[in-house]
Amino acid sequence: MPEDTVIAQPAPIVSQPAPTASSSFPKKTKSKLPLLILFFLIVVGVGAYVFFPVKTKITVNSKEQTKFCQGVKIVFFPGGVQTNDSFASIVYNGAKAAETALGVNVQYEWSGWDSNKMVEQFQDAMSTSPDAIAMMGHPGADALSSLIDEAERKGIIVTMQNVDIPTIREKYTNNGFGYVGQDLHASGLLVSNGVIRKYQPKEGAEVIVLGNVKTDPARYERTQGLIDGLTVGKLVVHEVTLNAGVLSDSKSAVAQKVFSDAISQYPNAKIIVVDSGTMTGAAPMHLKALGKKPGDYVIAGFDLSPETVDGIKNGYIGLIEDQQPYLQGFLPILQACLSKKYGFAGLYVNTGVGLIDSSNVDLVAGLAKQGIR
């Protein structure tokens, strides 16, 4: 046994004399202080403490007030474009709040949701030797695997938000590789099942799904979840692909043409499910421009924003899933700081677990206007 090992010993038992009849119970004696006076003194004492408290000086070490992540350098990917992108702007707001709260130095890389551009930006980010990179997984495992391996060899912490790549995350979890975002396939199922429960479409009813490209496998998981849920519900699904150009400018004439062409091609489909937060928010504007009224189509999709709040309230949008993008900005930076400073492993946080419709939109509408929800 090592010399420095200490074994706790039981306390010695001290023999006590057995109580006698005279010592077991105290004799009753007449109180020298009446109970009323005793009660009065207690009340006075408590009142004095409340109204004339003793002032105790509390000193705080100035080092304890220092933001614990000062000096840490992080490259962060908000996803979309810095202007005219309601979802990416909320991610950015969360990241800025973390930057301010933690004292970290953050460089932001806006990609316009272009996977190829994300890959290039990731390579550029590595060349600046940051402490961590908070990346979006849109390019997928094939495009990012070797790059993340290189970053890890260089001692750069990598963590991910919005789109998960489980095979890479599991490889580097102990190094601080976490994920903050929705479970993509489950989120697709959540929206599809919500549409079926809320509107109870008849078997064989036609549905248009505006989905992501299949060549973007990580991102396509959510589209697949939508299709799977609708198919299990015995609905006929018509899939229309959204390209990167439309996603980066969802209010453009090109984006409006996506709605116009889909409606013309599938005239019997009265349900449109949109696998894009920005396109969901833009749907009311485009439908209105096409002469469609609230209720002509059931629109379901993703992401709480001022646009989707207005769409729900005016009847153009039926329901959305709220994946809480503010958390996808704040928590990855916190994750990277904790891993850098204290060696914490990566955390997995599923932010996409709730649906918003007319029954509960007022609870979060104000926060959506503030760019928090």
Contacts in CASP RR format, 6 or more apart in sequence:
PFRMAT RR
TARGET T0000
AUTHOR 0000-0000-0000
METHOD contacts of the structure
MODEL  1
MPEDTVIAQPAPIVSQPAPTASSSFPKKTKSKLPLLILFFLIVVGVGAYV
FFPVKTKITVNSKEQTKFCQGVKIVFFPGGVQTNDSFASIVYNGAKAAET
ALGVNVQYEWSGWDSNKMVEQFQDAMSTSPDAIAMMGHPGADALSSLIDE
AERKGIIVTMQNVDIPTIREKYTNNGFGYVGQDLHASGLLVSNGVIRKYQ
PKEGAEVIVLGNVKTDPARYERTQGLIDGLTVGKLVVHEVTLNAGVLSDS
KSAVAQKVFSDAISQYPNAKIIVVDSGTMTGAAPMHLKALGKKPGDYVIA
GFDLSPETVDGIKNGYIGLIEDQQPYLQGFLPILQACLSKKYGFAGLYVN
TGVGLIDSSNVDLVAGLAKQGIR
67 101 0 8 1.000
67 102 0 8 1.000
67 103 0 8 1.000
67 104 0 8 1.000
68 102 0 8 1.000
68 337 0 8 1.000
68 341 0 8 1.000
69 102 0 8 1.000
69 103 0 8 1.000
69 104 0 8 1.000
69 337 0 8 1.000
69 340 0 8 1.000
69 341 0 8 1.000
70 103 0 8 1.000
70 104 0 8 1.000
71 103 0 8 1.000
71 104 0 8 1.000
71 105 0 8 1.000
72 102 0 8 1.000
72 103 0 8 1.000
72 104 0 8 1.000
72 105 0 8 1.000
72 131 0 8 1.000
72 132 0 8 1.000
72 336 0 8 1.000
72 337 0 8 1.000
72 340 0 8 1.000
72 341 0 8 1.000
73 104 0 8 1.000
73 105 0 8 1.000
73 107 0 8 1.000
73 128 0 8 1.000
73 130 0 8 1.000
73 131 0 8 1.000
73 132 0 8 1.000
74 104 0 8 1.000
74 105 0 8 1.000
74 106 0 8 1.000
74 107 0 8 1.000
74 130 0 8 1.000
74 131 0 8 1.000
74 132 0 8 1.000
74 133 0 8 1.000
74 134 0 8 1.000
74 333 0 8 1.000
74 336 0 8 1.000
74 337 0 8 1.000
75 106 0 8 1.000
75 107 0 8 1.000
75 108 0 8 1.000
75 109 0 8 1.000
75 125 0 8 1.000
75 128 0 8 1.000
75 130 0 8 1.000
75 132 0 8 1.000
75 133 0 8 1.000
75 134 0 8 1.000
76 95 0 8 1.000
76 106 0 8 1.000
76 107 0 8 1.000
76 108 0 8 1.000
76 109 0 8 1.000
76 133 0 8 1.000
76 134 0 8 1.000
76 329 0 8 1.000
76 332 0 8 1.000
76 333 0 8 1.000
77 108 0 8 1.000
77 109 0 8 1.000
77 111 0 8 1.000
77 118 0 8 1.000
77 121 0 8 1.000
77 133 0 8 1.000
77 134 0 8 1.000
77 135 0 8 1.000
77 136 0 8 1.000
77 161 0 8 1.000
78 88 0 8 1.000
78 89 0 8 1.000
78 91 0 8 1.000
78 92 0 8 1.000
78 95 0 8 1.000
78 108 0 8 1.000
78 109 0 8 1.000
78 110 0 8 1.000
78 329 0 8 1.000
79 88 0 8 1.000
79 91 0 8 1.000
79 110 0 8 1.000
79 111 0 8 1.000
79 112 0 8 1.000
79 113 0 8 1.000
79 118 0 8 1.000
79 136 0 8 1.000
79 138 0 8 1.000
79 162 0 8 1.000
80 87 0 8 1.000
80 88 0 8 1.000
80 110 0 8 1.000
80 111 0 8 1.000
80 112 0 8 1.000
80 113 0 8 1.000
80 248 0 8 1.000
81 88 0 8 1.000
81 110 0 8 1.000
81 112 0 8 1.000
81 248 0 8 1.000
81 249 0 8 1.000
82 88 0 8 1.000
82 89 0 8 1.000
82 92 0 8 1.000
82 108 0 8 1.000
82 110 0 8 1.000
84 249 0 8 1.000
84 251 0 8 1.000
85 112 0 8 1.000
85 248 0 8 1.000
85 278 0 8 1.000
86 277 0 8 1.000
86 278 0 8 1.000
86 281 0 8 1.000
86 303 0 8 1.000
86 305 0 8 1.000
86 306 0 8 1.000
86 307 0 8 1.000
86 308 0 8 1.000
87 277 0 8 1.000
87 278 0 8 1.000
87 303 0 8 1.000
87 305 0 8 1.000
87 325 0 8 1.000
88 110 0 8 1.000
88 112 0 8 1.000
88 325 0 8 1.000
89 371 0 8 1.000
90 305 0 8 1.000
90 325 0 8 1.000
90 326 0 8 1.000
90 371 0 8 1.000
90 372 0 8 1.000
90 373 0 8 1.000
91 161 0 8 1.000
91 162 0 8 1.000
91 325 0 8 1.000
91 326 0 8 1.000
91 328 0 8 1.000
91 329 0 8 1.000
92 108 0 8 1.000
92 329 0 8 1.000
93 326 0 8 1.000
93 329 0 8 1.000
93 371 0 8 1.000
93 372 0 8 1.000
94 326 0 8 1.000
94 327 0 8 1.000
94 328 0 8 1.000
94 329 0 8 1.000
94 330 0 8 1.000
94 372 0 8 1.000
95 106 0 8 1.000
95 108 0 8 1.000
95 134 0 8 1.000
95 329 0 8 1.000
95 330 0 8 1.000
95 332 0 8 1.000
95 333 0 8 1.000
96 106 0 8 1.000
97 326 0 8 1.000
97 330 0 8 1.000
98 104 0 8 1.000
98 106 0 8 1.000
98 329 0 8 1.000
98 330 0 8 1.000
98 331 0 8 1.000
98 333 0 8 1.000
98 334 0 8 1.000
99 105 0 8 1.000
99 106 0 8 1.000
99 333 0 8 1.000
102 333 0 8 1.000
102 334 0 8 1.000
102 337 0 8 1.000
104 333 0 8 1.000
104 336 0 8 1.000
104 337 0 8 1.000
106 333 0 8 1.000
107 125 0 8 1.000
107 128 0 8 1.000
107 130 0 8 1.000
109 118 0 8 1.000
109 121 0 8 1.000
109 124 0 8 1.000
109 125 0 8 1.000
111 117 0 8 1.000
111 118 0 8 1.000
111 121 0 8 1.000
111 136 0 8 1.000
112 244 0 8 1.000
112 247 0 8 1.000
112 248 0 8 1.000
113 138 0 8 1.000
113 244 0 8 1.000
113 247 0 8 1.000
113 248 0 8 1.000
114 244 0 8 1.000
114 245 0 8 1.000
114 248 0 8 1.000
115 138 0 8 1.000
115 139 0 8 1.000
115 140 0 8 1.000
115 143 0 8 1.000
115 216 0 8 1.000
115 219 0 8 1.000
115 244 0 8 1.000
116 139 0 8 1.000
118 135 0 8 1.000
118 136 0 8 1.000
118 137 0 8 1.000
118 138 0 8 1.000
118 139 0 8 1.000
119 139 0 8 1.000
119 143 0 8 1.000
119 144 0 8 1.000
119 147 0 8 1.000
122 133 0 8 1.000
122 135 0 8 1.000
122 144 0 8 1.000
122 147 0 8 1.000
122 151 0 8 1.000
123 147 0 8 1.000
125 133 0 8 1.000
126 133 0 8 1.000
126 147 0 8 1.000
126 150 0 8 1.000
126 151 0 8 1.000
126 154 0 8 1.000
126 156 0 8 1.000
129 154 0 8 1.000
129 156 0 8 1.000
130 156 0 8 1.000
131 156 0 8 1.000
131 157 0 8 1.000
131 336 0 8 1.000
131 340 0 8 1.000
132 156 0 8 1.000
132 157 0 8 1.000
132 158 0 8 1.000
132 159 0 8 1.000
132 336 0 8 1.000
132 339 0 8 1.000
132 340 0 8 1.000
133 151 0 8 1.000
133 156 0 8 1.000
133 157 0 8 1.000
133 158 0 8 1.000
133 159 0 8 1.000
134 159 0 8 1.000
134 160 0 8 1.000
134 161 0 8 1.000
134 329 0 8 1.000
134 332 0 8 1.000
134 333 0 8 1.000
134 335 0 8 1.000
134 336 0 8 1.000
135 144 0 8 1.000
135 148 0 8 1.000
135 158 0 8 1.000
135 159 0 8 1.000
135 160 0 8 1.000
135 161 0 8 1.000
136 160 0 8 1.000
136 161 0 8 1.000
136 162 0 8 1.000
136 163 0 8 1.000
137 144 0 8 1.000
137 160 0 8 1.000
137 162 0 8 1.000
137 163 0 8 1.000
137 164 0 8 1.000
137 165 0 8 1.000
137 218 0 8 1.000
137 219 0 8 1.000
138 162 0 8 1.000
138 163 0 8 1.000
138 216 0 8 1.000
138 218 0 8 1.000
138 219 0 8 1.000
139 216 0 8 1.000
139 218 0 8 1.000
140 163 0 8 1.000
140 165 0 8 1.000
140 216 0 8 1.000
140 217 0 8 1.000
140 218 0 8 1.000
140 219 0 8 1.000
141 165 0 8 1.000
141 167 0 8 1.000
141 168 0 8 1.000
141 217 0 8 1.000
141 218 0 8 1.000
144 165 0 8 1.000
144 168 0 8 1.000
145 167 0 8 1.000
145 168 0 8 1.000
148 158 0 8 1.000
148 168 0 8 1.000
148 172 0 8 1.000
151 158 0 8 1.000
152 158 0 8 1.000
152 172 0 8 1.000
152 175 0 8 1.000
157 175 0 8 1.000
157 176 0 8 1.000
157 177 0 8 1.000
157 336 0 8 1.000
157 339 0 8 1.000
157 340 0 8 1.000
158 172 0 8 1.000
158 175 0 8 1.000
158 176 0 8 1.000
158 177 0 8 1.000
159 176 0 8 1.000
159 177 0 8 1.000
159 178 0 8 1.000
159 179 0 8 1.000
159 180 0 8 1.000
159 332 0 8 1.000
159 335 0 8 1.000
159 336 0 8 1.000
159 339 0 8 1.000
159 346 0 8 1.000
160 169 0 8 1.000
160 177 0 8 1.000
160 178 0 8 1.000
160 179 0 8 1.000
160 180 0 8 1.000
160 332 0 8 1.000
161 179 0 8 1.000
161 180 0 8 1.000
161 181 0 8 1.000
161 328 0 8 1.000
161 329 0 8 1.000
161 331 0 8 1.000
161 332 0 8 1.000
162 180 0 8 1.000
162 181 0 8 1.000
162 182 0 8 1.000
162 325 0 8 1.000
162 328 0 8 1.000
163 184 0 8 1.000
163 218 0 8 1.000
163 219 0 8 1.000
164 179 0 8 1.000
164 181 0 8 1.000
164 183 0 8 1.000
164 184 0 8 1.000
164 218 0 8 1.000
165 218 0 8 1.000
168 177 0 8 1.000
169 177 0 8 1.000
169 178 0 8 1.000
169 179 0 8 1.000
169 348 0 8 1.000
171 177 0 8 1.000
173 345 0 8 1.000
173 346 0 8 1.000
174 345 0 8 1.000
174 346 0 8 1.000
175 339 0 8 1.000
175 345 0 8 1.000
175 346 0 8 1.000
176 335 0 8 1.000
176 336 0 8 1.000
176 339 0 8 1.000
176 343 0 8 1.000
176 344 0 8 1.000
176 345 0 8 1.000
176 346 0 8 1.000
177 346 0 8 1.000
178 332 0 8 1.000
178 335 0 8 1.000
178 346 0 8 1.000
178 347 0 8 1.000
178 348 0 8 1.000
179 347 0 8 1.000
179 348 0 8 1.000
179 349 0 8 1.000
180 327 0 8 1.000
180 328 0 8 1.000
180 329 0 8 1.000
180 331 0 8 1.000
180 332 0 8 1.000
180 335 0 8 1.000
180 347 0 8 1.000
180 349 0 8 1.000
180 351 0 8 1.000
181 323 0 8 1.000
181 324 0 8 1.000
181 327 0 8 1.000
181 328 0 8 1.000
181 349 0 8 1.000
181 350 0 8 1.000
181 351 0 8 1.000
181 352 0 8 1.000
182 222 0 8 1.000
182 321 0 8 1.000
182 323 0 8 1.000
182 350 0 8 1.000
182 351 0 8 1.000
182 352 0 8 1.000
182 353 0 8 1.000
183 350 0 8 1.000
183 352 0 8 1.000
184 218 0 8 1.000
184 219 0 8 1.000
184 221 0 8 1.000
184 222 0 8 1.000
184 225 0 8 1.000
185 221 0 8 1.000
185 222 0 8 1.000
185 224 0 8 1.000
185 225 0 8 1.000
185 228 0 8 1.000
186 225 0 8 1.000
186 350 0 8 1.000
187 222 0 8 1.000
187 225 0 8 1.000
187 302 0 8 1.000
187 321 0 8 1.000
187 323 0 8 1.000
187 352 0 8 1.000
188 222 0 8 1.000
188 223 0 8 1.000
188 224 0 8 1.000
188 225 0 8 1.000
188 226 0 8 1.000
188 228 0 8 1.000
188 229 0 8 1.000
188 275 0 8 1.000
188 321 0 8 1.000
189 225 0 8 1.000
189 226 0 8 1.000
189 228 0 8 1.000
189 229 0 8 1.000
190 321 0 8 1.000
190 352 0 8 1.000
190 353 0 8 1.000
190 354 0 8 1.000
190 355 0 8 1.000
191 226 0 8 1.000
191 273 0 8 1.000
191 300 0 8 1.000
191 301 0 8 1.000
191 302 0 8 1.000
191 319 0 8 1.000
191 320 0 8 1.000
191 321 0 8 1.000
191 355 0 8 1.000
192 225 0 8 1.000
192 226 0 8 1.000
192 227 0 8 1.000
192 228 0 8 1.000
192 229 0 8 1.000
192 230 0 8 1.000
192 233 0 8 1.000
192 273 0 8 1.000
193 229 0 8 1.000
194 300 0 8 1.000
194 319 0 8 1.000
194 355 0 8 1.000
195 201 0 8 1.000
195 230 0 8 1.000
195 271 0 8 1.000
195 273 0 8 1.000
195 298 0 8 1.000
195 300 0 8 1.000
195 319 0 8 1.000
196 229 0 8 1.000
196 230 0 8 1.000
196 233 0 8 1.000
196 235 0 8 1.000
198 318 0 8 1.000
198 319 0 8 1.000
198 357 0 8 1.000
199 271 0 8 1.000
199 298 0 8 1.000
201 207 0 8 1.000
201 235 0 8 1.000
201 271 0 8 1.000
203 233 0 8 1.000
203 234 0 8 1.000
203 235 0 8 1.000
204 234 0 8 1.000
204 235 0 8 1.000
204 236 0 8 1.000
205 235 0 8 1.000
205 236 0 8 1.000
205 270 0 8 1.000
205 271 0 8 1.000
206 235 0 8 1.000
206 236 0 8 1.000
206 238 0 8 1.000
206 266 0 8 1.000
206 268 0 8 1.000
206 269 0 8 1.000
206 270 0 8 1.000
206 271 0 8 1.000
207 230 0 8 1.000
207 235 0 8 1.000
207 236 0 8 1.000
207 237 0 8 1.000
207 238 0 8 1.000
207 269 0 8 1.000
207 271 0 8 1.000
207 272 0 8 1.000
207 273 0 8 1.000
208 238 0 8 1.000
208 240 0 8 1.000
208 262 0 8 1.000
208 263 0 8 1.000
208 266 0 8 1.000
208 269 0 8 1.000
208 271 0 8 1.000
208 272 0 8 1.000
208 273 0 8 1.000
209 223 0 8 1.000
209 226 0 8 1.000
209 227 0 8 1.000
209 230 0 8 1.000
209 237 0 8 1.000
209 238 0 8 1.000
209 239 0 8 1.000
209 240 0 8 1.000
209 272 0 8 1.000
209 273 0 8 1.000
209 275 0 8 1.000
210 240 0 8 1.000
210 242 0 8 1.000
210 258 0 8 1.000
210 262 0 8 1.000
210 272 0 8 1.000
210 273 0 8 1.000
210 274 0 8 1.000
210 275 0 8 1.000
210 276 0 8 1.000
210 279 0 8 1.000
211 220 0 8 1.000
211 223 0 8 1.000
211 226 0 8 1.000
211 239 0 8 1.000
211 240 0 8 1.000
211 241 0 8 1.000
211 242 0 8 1.000
211 274 0 8 1.000
211 275 0 8 1.000
211 276 0 8 1.000
212 219 0 8 1.000
212 220 0 8 1.000
212 222 0 8 1.000
212 223 0 8 1.000
212 241 0 8 1.000
212 242 0 8 1.000
212 275 0 8 1.000
212 276 0 8 1.000
213 219 0 8 1.000
213 220 0 8 1.000
213 241 0 8 1.000
213 242 0 8 1.000
213 243 0 8 1.000
214 220 0 8 1.000
214 241 0 8 1.000
222 275 0 8 1.000
222 302 0 8 1.000
223 239 0 8 1.000
223 275 0 8 1.000
226 273 0 8 1.000
226 275 0 8 1.000
227 237 0 8 1.000
227 239 0 8 1.000
230 237 0 8 1.000
230 273 0 8 1.000
231 237 0 8 1.000
235 271 0 8 1.000
238 262 0 8 1.000
238 265 0 8 1.000
238 266 0 8 1.000
238 269 0 8 1.000
240 258 0 8 1.000
240 261 0 8 1.000
240 262 0 8 1.000
240 265 0 8 1.000
242 258 0 8 1.000
242 275 0 8 1.000
242 276 0 8 1.000
242 279 0 8 1.000
245 254 0 8 1.000
246 252 0 8 1.000
246 254 0 8 1.000
246 255 0 8 1.000
246 258 0 8 1.000
246 279 0 8 1.000
247 276 0 8 1.000
247 278 0 8 1.000
247 279 0 8 1.000
249 255 0 8 1.000
250 276 0 8 1.000
250 277 0 8 1.000
250 278 0 8 1.000
250 279 0 8 1.000
250 281 0 8 1.000
250 282 0 8 1.000
251 282 0 8 1.000
251 285 0 8 1.000
255 279 0 8 1.000
255 282 0 8 1.000
255 286 0 8 1.000
256 286 0 8 1.000
256 289 0 8 1.000
256 290 0 8 1.000
258 279 0 8 1.000
259 272 0 8 1.000
259 283 0 8 1.000
259 286 0 8 1.000
259 287 0 8 1.000
259 290 0 8 1.000
260 286 0 8 1.000
260 290 0 8 1.000
262 269 0 8 1.000
262 272 0 8 1.000
263 269 0 8 1.000
263 290 0 8 1.000
263 292 0 8 1.000
263 297 0 8 1.000
270 296 0 8 1.000
270 297 0 8 1.000
270 298 0 8 1.000
271 297 0 8 1.000
271 298 0 8 1.000
271 300 0 8 1.000
272 283 0 8 1.000
272 297 0 8 1.000
272 298 0 8 1.000
272 299 0 8 1.000
272 300 0 8 1.000
273 300 0 8 1.000
273 301 0 8 1.000
274 280 0 8 1.000
274 283 0 8 1.000
274 299 0 8 1.000
274 300 0 8 1.000
274 301 0 8 1.000
274 302 0 8 1.000
275 301 0 8 1.000
275 302 0 8 1.000
276 301 0 8 1.000
276 302 0 8 1.000
277 301 0 8 1.000
277 302 0 8 1.000
277 303 0 8 1.000
277 305 0 8 1.000
277 308 0 8 1.000
277 320 0 8 1.000
278 303 0 8 1.000
280 299 0 8 1.000
280 300 0 8 1.000
280 301 0 8 1.000
280 302 0 8 1.000
280 303 0 8 1.000
280 308 0 8 1.000
280 317 0 8 1.000
280 320 0 8 1.000
281 303 0 8 1.000
281 305 0 8 1.000
281 307 0 8 1.000
281 308 0 8 1.000
281 311 0 8 1.000
281 317 0 8 1.000
282 307 0 8 1.000
283 299 0 8 1.000
283 316 0 8 1.000
283 317 0 8 1.000
284 299 0 8 1.000
284 307 0 8 1.000
284 310 0 8 1.000
284 311 0 8 1.000
284 314 0 8 1.000
284 316 0 8 1.000
284 317 0 8 1.000
285 307 0 8 1.000
287 296 0 8 1.000
287 297 0 8 1.000
287 299 0 8 1.000
287 316 0 8 1.000
288 316 0 8 1.000
294 314 0 8 1.000
294 315 0 8 1.000
294 316 0 8 1.000
295 315 0 8 1.000
295 316 0 8 1.000
298 318 0 8 1.000
299 316 0 8 1.000
299 317 0 8 1.000
299 318 0 8 1.000
300 317 0 8 1.000
300 318 0 8 1.000
300 319 0 8 1.000
300 320 0 8 1.000
301 317 0 8 1.000
301 319 0 8 1.000
301 320 0 8 1.000
301 321 0 8 1.000
302 320 0 8 1.000
302 321 0 8 1.000
302 323 0 8 1.000
303 320 0 8 1.000
303 321 0 8 1.000
303 322 0 8 1.000
303 323 0 8 1.000
303 325 0 8 1.000
304 320 0 8 1.000
304 322 0 8 1.000
304 324 0 8 1.000
304 356 0 8 1.000
304 364 0 8 1.000
304 368 0 8 1.000
304 373 0 8 1.000
305 368 0 8 1.000
306 368 0 8 1.000
306 369 0 8 1.000
306 371 0 8 1.000
308 317 0 8 1.000
308 320 0 8 1.000
308 356 0 8 1.000
308 368 0 8 1.000
309 361 0 8 1.000
309 364 0 8 1.000
309 365 0 8 1.000
309 366 0 8 1.000
309 368 0 8 1.000
309 369 0 8 1.000
311 317 0 8 1.000
312 318 0 8 1.000
312 319 0 8 1.000
312 320 0 8 1.000
312 356 0 8 1.000
312 357 0 8 1.000
312 358 0 8 1.000
312 361 0 8 1.000
313 358 0 8 1.000
313 361 0 8 1.000
313 365 0 8 1.000
315 358 0 8 1.000
318 357 0 8 1.000
318 358 0 8 1.000
319 355 0 8 1.000
319 356 0 8 1.000
319 357 0 8 1.000
320 355 0 8 1.000
320 356 0 8 1.000
320 357 0 8 1.000
321 352 0 8 1.000
321 354 0 8 1.000
321 355 0 8 1.000
321 356 0 8 1.000
322 352 0 8 1.000
322 354 0 8 1.000
322 355 0 8 1.000
322 356 0 8 1.000
322 364 0 8 1.000
322 373 0 8 1.000
323 351 0 8 1.000
323 352 0 8 1.000
324 351 0 8 1.000
324 352 0 8 1.000
324 373 0 8 1.000
325 351 0 8 1.000
326 371 0 8 1.000
326 372 0 8 1.000
326 373 0 8 1.000
327 349 0 8 1.000
327 351 0 8 1.000
328 351 0 8 1.000
331 347 0 8 1.000
331 349 0 8 1.000
335 344 0 8 1.000
335 346 0 8 1.000
335 347 0 8 1.000
338 344 0 8 1.000
339 345 0 8 1.000
339 346 0 8 1.000
356 364 0 8 1.000
364 373 0 8 1.000
366 373 0 8 1.000
367 373 0 8 1.000
END
